[in-house]
Amino acid sequence: MNQQTLLAAVEAASLKEEKPAFDVGDTVDVHTRILEGNKERIQVFSGVVIAKSGEGAKEMFTVRRIVNNEGVERKFPIHSPKIAMVDVKRRSRVRRAKLYFLRERTGKAVRLRERKDENFSKK
């Protein structure tokens, strides 16, 4: 076996069967497993997906939200076992792959246009 196929086999073992379906611009709730001592709990991080990067086991997404008038960004690996679930709350129509311009905006200027999808239903 050459090195590429060996790496692909190891990487395939850590991939999730079902990848969460969301795009850049969507408002999501990321449910993260947190270990405190011997107890495990779920913590939710809500915000707008401003970027997706990588491929395979190294695929990441960045979520941004505003807390106490301060922007907070967090990067999550899509295939991490620490990510319990990604819940899409709102889909937005965007024209860019990276929404880094939202970092300079505040208030109502941060709003994105909602995307009307027949296939998407809110819970």
Number of C-alpha atoms within 10 A of each C-alpha: 5 6 8 8 10 11 10 12 11 11 13 13 10 13 16 14 9 7 11 13 8 15 20 22 26 22 23 22 20 20 18 19 16 13 11 8 6 5 7 10 10 15 14 16 16 19 22 28 24 24 19 20 12 11 9 14 18 13 14 17 17 19 24 23 18 14 8 6 9 9 14 13 17 12 13 17 17 23 19 16 13 15 18 14 17 19 18 22 16 18 21 18 14 16 9 11 13 16 18 12 9 16 14 9 12 13 8 7 9 12 12 16 10 13 14 11 9 6 5 12 9 7 6
